[in-house]
Amino acid sequence: MRKKQLTWIVLWFILPLLLSLILTACGATPEPTAPPTDTPLPAGTLRPTFTPTILARATEPPTAQATEPTQPQPTDTAEPQPTPPEDTPTPAATRAEGPPPVLSGELLFPVFDTTDQTYHIYKLDLASGEMAVFIEQGSQPAVTPGGERIAWRSWKADQRGLLSRPWDGVDIWQMITFNEAARPDWAPDGQRFVFPSRQEADRESRLYLFTGVGEEPFIEILRHGSPVLGRTPALLPDGRIVYQGCVENACGLYVMDEDGANPRQLTQYKDDTTPAVSPDGQQIAFMSRSSGHWQVLLVNTGGGEVHRLTDDWYWNGLPAWSPDGEYLVFVSTRDENWPDNFELSENSQFRLWIMDADGENQRPLHEFTFRLDGVPAGVPAQEAGGWIEERLVWLP
């Protein structure tokens, strides 16, 4: 009996020990693994884009067509700053003496009507001096090179966007329906036009080309797959586009191909704007605040030295060429004492001025004074760029 008990005791202690040794030799039973998780794909990197001069940010959702928000663009931390004006500015040219030149043609220019609280386009007959409202509730006019059609920005509450009509006709077409679309400029063929718009959710000013093809009759101008950000574009006779914008941290006026390729910098300040191309396509007049106050300047289309045509403490801008390229008309807040009075002007009234294409013989063109800066009634402030987005047009 004692032998049997001893056998059970041995088995009780020895068998677990043997079983443990066997399991150790064979390896432990693996633990169940967790189910695999999806590994997120790496985020794509942004293609190279412009670093624009930020004009306005939306405080309300866009009123035009809904669009997907775009990726935020990098901001320029080293924007060129305008230099302060000198204590005593020296005018680039003295006031003209003698009789005014004999002029012909018609001049279109915008006026902000404080009674109606909106813009109207006026037409001035340069030979007779007669003047009248040409298009109501509109501004930023553009006329095809052959003079067949006129386009403009509409401020009508029920007809916003870019409109056009035959010069002598009444059949108005709504070309672009975005409230934010602005300042069209016709291509040499008179069928297409370039324009800037801030209809996207980020309110950056992008450049577009109206083609009249398809359900959406315009295309966004891209470079390397990214939008070209810019303002106040104008078309050269050879089809290239000059505009205000930035490439990386370099800001100023640029010339590029119609498809956005081959940008070339012409000027060096972010405030250089409203380029006006001479009839022969060789020169570009523009306005700049590089000296501290808005002035009219001139640069060759191929680049080079910039020539200052005005230099005082008033607002001077929106240059427009005469059809023969001999004169430039512009707006100014100068008073009757110019150029003897250089004190800072608080005047908000503009007047039309004229000068030779080289800046000489500056004189008032007409006695009419008018407001030019304003936000039309019922229009959100972020949709109106003010007087620096306006345009004058001199027709034969």
C-alpha positions as CSV (number, residue, x, y, z in Angstrom):
1,M,0.0,0.0,0.0
2,R,2.9,2.4,0.9
3,K,4.4,1.6,-2.5
4,K,1.2,2.5,-4.4
5,Q,0.9,5.8,-2.5
6,L,4.5,6.7,-3.3
7,T,3.9,6.1,-7.0
8,W,0.9,8.5,-7.0
9,I,3.0,11.2,-5.2
10,V,5.8,10.8,-7.8
11,L,3.3,11.1,-10.6
12,W,1.6,14.2,-9.0
13,F,4.8,16.1,-8.9
14,I,6.7,14.7,-11.9
15,L,4.0,14.8,-14.6
16,P,3.5,18.7,-14.4
17,L,7.2,19.1,-14.4
18,L,7.6,17.0,-17.6
19,L,4.6,18.8,-19.2
20,S,6.2,22.2,-18.5
21,L,9.5,21.0,-20.0
22,I,7.7,19.8,-23.1
23,L,5.9,23.1,-23.7
24,T,9.1,25.1,-23.2
25,A,10.8,23.0,-25.8
26,C,8.0,23.3,-28.3
27,G,7.3,27.0,-27.7
28,A,4.3,28.7,-26.0
29,T,1.0,29.1,-27.7
30,P,0.9,32.5,-29.5
31,E,-1.4,35.2,-28.2
32,P,-4.2,36.3,-30.7
33,T,-3.1,39.4,-32.7
34,A,-5.2,42.6,-33.0
35,P,-7.0,43.1,-36.4
36,P,-4.9,45.2,-38.9
37,T,-5.6,49.0,-39.0
38,D,-5.7,51.1,-42.1
39,T,-2.6,53.1,-42.6
40,P,-3.5,56.6,-43.9
41,L,-2.0,57.5,-47.2
42,P,0.6,60.3,-47.1
43,A,-0.8,63.7,-47.7
44,G,0.1,65.3,-51.1
45,T,2.3,68.3,-51.1
46,L,1.2,71.6,-52.6
47,R,2.6,72.5,-55.9
48,P,4.4,75.8,-56.2
49,T,2.1,78.8,-55.9
50,F,2.2,82.6,-55.8
51,T,2.4,84.5,-52.6
52,P,-0.2,87.2,-53.2
53,T,-0.8,90.5,-51.8
54,I,-3.8,89.8,-49.6
55,L,-6.6,92.2,-50.4
56,A,-9.5,91.1,-48.2
57,R,-10.8,88.1,-46.3
58,A,-14.4,87.0,-46.5
59,T,-16.5,87.7,-43.4
60,E,-19.6,86.0,-44.9
61,P,-19.9,83.0,-47.2
62,P,-19.6,83.9,-50.9
63,T,-22.8,84.9,-52.5
64,A,-21.9,83.4,-55.9
65,Q,-21.5,79.7,-56.8
66,A,-20.4,77.5,-54.0
67,T,-16.9,76.1,-54.3
68,E,-14.6,73.8,-52.2
69,P,-12.3,75.7,-49.9
70,T,-8.7,75.8,-51.2
71,Q,-5.6,75.0,-49.4
72,P,-4.2,78.0,-47.5
73,Q,-1.4,79.8,-49.3
74,P,1.8,80.8,-47.5
75,T,2.0,84.4,-46.6
76,D,4.8,86.7,-47.6
77,T,6.7,87.8,-44.5
78,A,9.1,90.0,-46.4
79,E,6.8,92.2,-48.5
80,P,8.6,95.2,-50.0
81,Q,7.5,98.4,-48.2
82,P,7.0,101.8,-50.0
83,T,9.6,104.4,-49.1
84,P,8.3,107.5,-47.3
85,P,7.8,110.6,-49.4
86,E,10.6,113.2,-49.4
87,D,10.0,116.4,-47.4
88,T,9.8,118.4,-50.7
89,P,8.8,116.2,-53.7
90,T,10.0,117.4,-57.0
91,P,7.5,117.1,-59.8
92,A,8.6,115.0,-62.8
93,A,7.2,117.7,-65.1
94,T,6.0,121.3,-64.7
95,R,2.5,122.5,-65.5
96,A,1.9,123.0,-69.2
97,E,1.8,126.5,-70.7
98,G,0.0,127.7,-73.8
99,P,-3.1,126.5,-75.4
100,P,-4.3,122.9,-74.9
101,P,-3.7,120.3,-77.6
102,V,-6.5,119.6,-80.1
103,L,-7.9,116.3,-79.1
104,S,-10.5,113.9,-80.6
105,G,-12.2,110.8,-79.7
106,E,-14.2,109.8,-76.6
107,L,-13.2,109.1,-73.0
108,L,-15.0,106.7,-70.8
109,F,-14.5,107.1,-67.0
110,P,-16.3,106.0,-63.8
111,V,-17.9,108.3,-61.3
112,F,-19.2,107.4,-57.9
113,D,-22.5,109.1,-57.4
114,T,-23.0,109.9,-53.8
115,T,-26.8,110.5,-54.3
116,D,-27.4,107.1,-56.0
117,Q,-24.7,105.4,-53.9
118,T,-23.3,103.6,-57.0
119,Y,-21.0,104.0,-59.9
120,H,-21.9,105.2,-63.4
121,I,-19.8,105.3,-66.5
122,Y,-19.5,108.7,-68.1
123,K,-18.6,109.5,-71.7
124,L,-16.7,112.7,-72.5
125,D,-16.5,114.0,-76.1
126,L,-12.9,115.3,-76.2
127,A,-13.5,117.6,-79.1
128,S,-16.6,119.4,-77.8
129,G,-16.3,118.8,-74.1
130,E,-19.8,117.4,-73.9
131,M,-20.3,114.9,-71.2
132,A,-23.1,112.5,-70.1
133,V,-23.8,109.2,-68.3
134,F,-23.2,106.4,-70.8
135,I,-23.9,103.3,-68.6
136,E,-25.8,103.4,-65.4
137,Q,-24.8,101.3,-62.3
138,G,-21.5,100.2,-63.9
139,S,-17.8,100.9,-63.8
140,Q,-14.4,99.4,-65.0
141,P,-15.2,99.7,-68.7
142,A,-13.4,97.8,-71.5
143,V,-13.8,98.1,-75.2
144,T,-12.7,95.6,-77.9
145,P,-9.8,96.7,-80.0
146,G,-12.1,97.2,-83.0
147,G,-14.6,99.2,-80.9
148,E,-17.5,96.7,-81.6
149,R,-18.4,95.8,-78.0
150,I,-18.1,97.2,-74.5
151,A,-17.8,95.2,-71.3
152,W,-18.1,96.5,-67.8
153,R,-18.6,95.5,-64.1
154,S,-22.3,95.8,-63.2
155,W,-23.4,97.0,-59.7
156,K,-27.1,96.4,-60.3
157,A,-28.5,94.3,-57.5
158,D,-30.3,92.0,-59.8
159,Q,-27.6,91.8,-62.5
160,R,-24.2,91.6,-60.9
161,G,-21.1,90.3,-62.6
162,L,-19.6,91.2,-65.9
163,L,-21.9,92.4,-68.7
164,S,-21.3,93.4,-72.4
165,R,-23.2,94.8,-75.3
166,P,-22.6,96.1,-78.8
167,W,-21.2,99.6,-78.7
168,D,-24.2,101.1,-80.4
169,G,-26.7,98.4,-79.2
170,V,-29.0,97.7,-76.3
171,D,-28.8,93.8,-76.2
172,I,-26.9,93.2,-73.0
173,W,-25.2,89.9,-72.3
174,Q,-24.3,88.7,-68.9
175,M,-20.9,87.2,-69.5
176,I,-19.8,86.3,-65.9
177,T,-22.3,85.9,-63.1
178,F,-19.9,86.0,-60.1
179,N,-20.5,89.1,-58.0
180,E,-16.8,89.4,-57.4
181,A,-15.7,89.3,-61.0
182,A,-14.0,92.6,-62.0
183,R,-12.1,94.7,-64.5
184,P,-12.4,92.8,-67.8
185,D,-9.8,93.4,-70.6
186,W,-10.4,92.2,-74.1
187,A,-8.0,90.0,-76.1
188,P,-6.8,91.2,-79.5
189,D,-9.4,89.0,-81.2
190,G,-12.2,90.8,-79.5
191,Q,-13.8,87.5,-78.5
192,R,-12.2,86.7,-75.2
193,F,-11.2,88.7,-72.2
194,V,-9.1,88.3,-69.0
195,F,-10.5,89.2,-65.6
196,P,-9.7,88.9,-61.9
197,S,-12.2,87.5,-59.4
198,R,-12.4,86.8,-55.7
199,Q,-15.3,84.3,-55.7
200,E,-13.4,81.5,-54.0
201,A,-13.9,81.0,-50.2
202,D,-10.4,82.3,-49.4
203,R,-11.1,85.6,-51.3
204,E,-7.8,85.5,-53.1
205,S,-7.9,87.3,-56.4
206,R,-7.4,84.7,-59.2
207,L,-7.0,85.4,-62.9
208,Y,-9.5,83.9,-65.4
209,L,-9.9,83.9,-69.2
210,F,-13.4,84.2,-70.7
211,T,-13.6,81.9,-73.7
212,G,-17.3,81.7,-74.4
213,V,-17.0,77.9,-74.8
214,G,-19.0,75.3,-72.8
215,E,-21.5,75.5,-70.0
216,E,-18.9,77.4,-67.9
217,P,-17.6,79.9,-70.4
218,F,-14.3,80.7,-68.7
219,I,-11.2,78.9,-67.5
220,E,-8.9,79.5,-64.5
221,I,-5.4,80.4,-65.5
222,L,-3.0,77.9,-63.9
223,R,0.8,77.6,-63.6
224,H,2.2,74.2,-62.6
225,G,-1.4,73.2,-61.7
226,S,-1.9,76.0,-59.3
227,P,-3.9,79.2,-59.7
228,V,-2.3,82.4,-60.9
229,L,-3.1,84.9,-58.1
230,G,-3.1,88.5,-59.2
231,R,-5.1,91.7,-59.9
232,T,-5.8,94.2,-62.7
233,P,-4.7,92.1,-65.7
234,A,-4.4,93.7,-69.2
235,L,-3.7,92.0,-72.5
236,L,-0.8,93.0,-74.8
237,P,-1.3,93.1,-78.6
238,D,0.7,89.9,-78.9
239,G,-1.7,88.1,-76.5
240,R,0.5,88.1,-73.4
241,I,-1.0,89.3,-70.1
242,V,0.5,91.9,-67.8
243,Y,-0.8,91.9,-64.2
244,Q,-0.1,92.8,-60.6
245,G,1.0,89.8,-58.5
246,C,3.8,88.0,-56.7
247,V,6.0,85.0,-57.5
248,E,7.2,83.6,-54.2
249,N,8.3,86.8,-52.4
250,A,8.9,88.9,-55.4
251,C,6.0,91.3,-56.1
252,G,5.2,93.9,-58.7
253,L,4.0,93.8,-62.3
254,Y,4.5,90.6,-64.3
255,V,4.2,89.7,-68.0
256,M,3.2,86.1,-68.8
257,D,1.8,84.0,-71.6
258,E,-1.9,83.6,-71.9
259,D,-1.7,80.1,-70.3
260,G,0.2,81.4,-67.3
261,A,3.7,80.2,-68.5
262,N,6.9,82.2,-68.6
263,P,6.3,84.9,-66.0
264,R,8.7,87.8,-66.2
265,Q,8.9,90.5,-63.5
266,L,8.8,94.1,-64.7
267,T,8.6,96.2,-61.5
268,Q,9.6,95.7,-57.9
269,Y,6.7,96.9,-55.6
270,K,3.7,95.0,-54.5
271,D,1.5,98.1,-55.0
272,D,2.3,98.6,-58.7
273,T,-1.0,98.2,-60.4
274,T,-3.5,99.2,-63.1
275,P,-1.2,98.5,-66.1
276,A,-2.2,100.2,-69.3
277,V,-0.5,99.0,-72.5
278,S,0.5,101.5,-75.2
279,P,-1.2,101.0,-78.6
280,D,2.0,99.7,-80.1
281,G,2.5,97.3,-77.2
282,Q,6.0,98.7,-76.3
283,Q,5.3,100.5,-73.1
284,I,3.2,100.1,-69.9
285,A,1.9,103.0,-67.9
286,F,0.8,102.1,-64.3
287,M,0.2,103.6,-60.9
288,S,2.3,102.9,-57.8
289,R,2.5,103.9,-54.2
290,S,6.3,103.2,-53.9
291,S,7.0,106.8,-52.9
292,G,4.2,106.9,-50.3
293,H,1.5,108.4,-52.6
294,W,-0.1,107.2,-55.7
295,Q,1.8,108.3,-58.8
296,V,1.9,107.4,-62.5
297,L,5.0,105.6,-63.8
298,L,6.2,104.1,-67.1
299,V,8.1,101.0,-68.0
300,N,9.0,99.2,-71.3
301,T,7.2,95.9,-72.0
302,G,10.6,94.2,-72.1
303,G,11.5,95.6,-68.6
304,G,14.3,98.0,-67.7
305,E,14.3,101.3,-66.0
306,V,11.1,102.7,-64.5
307,H,10.3,106.3,-65.3
308,R,8.2,108.4,-62.8
309,L,5.8,110.7,-64.7
310,T,4.2,112.3,-61.6
311,D,5.7,113.1,-58.3
312,D,3.7,115.0,-55.6
313,W,1.6,114.5,-52.5
314,Y,-1.7,114.0,-54.3
315,W,-3.3,110.9,-55.7
316,N,-2.5,110.3,-59.3
317,G,-3.5,107.1,-61.2
318,L,-5.5,105.1,-63.7
319,P,-3.5,106.1,-66.7
320,A,-5.0,105.5,-70.2
321,W,-3.3,105.9,-73.6
322,S,-4.6,108.0,-76.4
323,P,-5.3,105.9,-79.6
324,D,-2.2,107.3,-81.3
325,G,0.0,106.8,-78.2
326,E,1.0,110.4,-77.9
327,Y,-0.8,111.3,-74.7
328,L,-1.8,109.8,-71.3
329,V,-4.9,110.8,-69.5
330,F,-5.1,110.1,-65.7
331,V,-7.1,111.1,-62.6
332,S,-5.7,113.3,-59.9
333,T,-6.8,115.0,-56.7
334,R,-4.5,118.0,-57.5
335,D,-5.9,121.4,-56.8
336,E,-5.5,124.6,-58.8
337,N,-2.2,125.4,-57.0
338,W,-0.3,122.4,-58.4
339,P,2.7,122.3,-58.7
340,D,3.4,125.2,-56.3
341,N,1.4,123.6,-53.4
342,F,3.0,120.4,-52.0
343,E,1.1,120.1,-48.8
344,L,-0.6,116.8,-48.2
345,S,-4.0,116.9,-49.9
346,E,-7.1,115.7,-48.0
347,N,-9.1,116.2,-51.2
348,S,-11.4,113.3,-52.2
349,Q,-12.5,115.0,-55.4
350,F,-10.8,113.8,-58.6
351,R,-10.3,115.6,-61.9
352,L,-9.2,114.4,-65.3
353,W,-5.6,115.4,-66.3
354,I,-3.6,114.9,-69.5
355,M,0.1,114.8,-70.3
356,D,2.5,113.9,-73.1
357,A,3.5,110.2,-73.1
358,D,6.9,111.2,-71.6
359,G,5.2,113.1,-68.7
360,E,5.7,116.6,-70.0
361,N,3.0,119.3,-70.4
362,Q,0.7,118.2,-67.6
363,R,-2.6,120.1,-67.4
364,P,-6.2,119.6,-66.3
365,L,-8.3,118.0,-69.1
366,H,-11.7,119.1,-67.9
367,E,-13.1,121.3,-65.2
368,F,-15.5,118.6,-63.9
369,T,-14.6,117.2,-60.5
370,F,-16.0,114.0,-59.2
371,R,-15.9,111.2,-56.5
372,L,-14.1,108.0,-57.6
373,D,-13.8,106.0,-54.4
374,G,-16.8,104.3,-52.9
375,V,-18.7,101.1,-52.1
376,P,-22.1,100.8,-53.9
377,A,-25.2,100.5,-51.7
378,G,-26.0,96.9,-50.7
379,V,-22.6,95.6,-51.9
380,P,-20.4,93.9,-49.2
381,A,-17.1,95.8,-48.7
382,Q,-15.0,92.8,-49.6
383,E,-16.5,92.8,-53.1
384,A,-15.5,96.4,-54.0
385,G,-11.8,97.2,-54.6
386,G,-12.2,100.9,-54.5
387,W,-10.9,103.5,-57.0
388,I,-7.6,101.7,-57.6
389,E,-9.5,98.9,-59.5
390,E,-11.2,101.4,-61.8
391,R,-10.3,102.1,-65.4
392,L,-10.3,104.9,-68.0
393,V,-10.7,104.2,-71.7
394,W,-9.8,106.5,-74.6
395,L,-11.5,105.7,-77.9
396,P,-10.8,107.1,-81.4
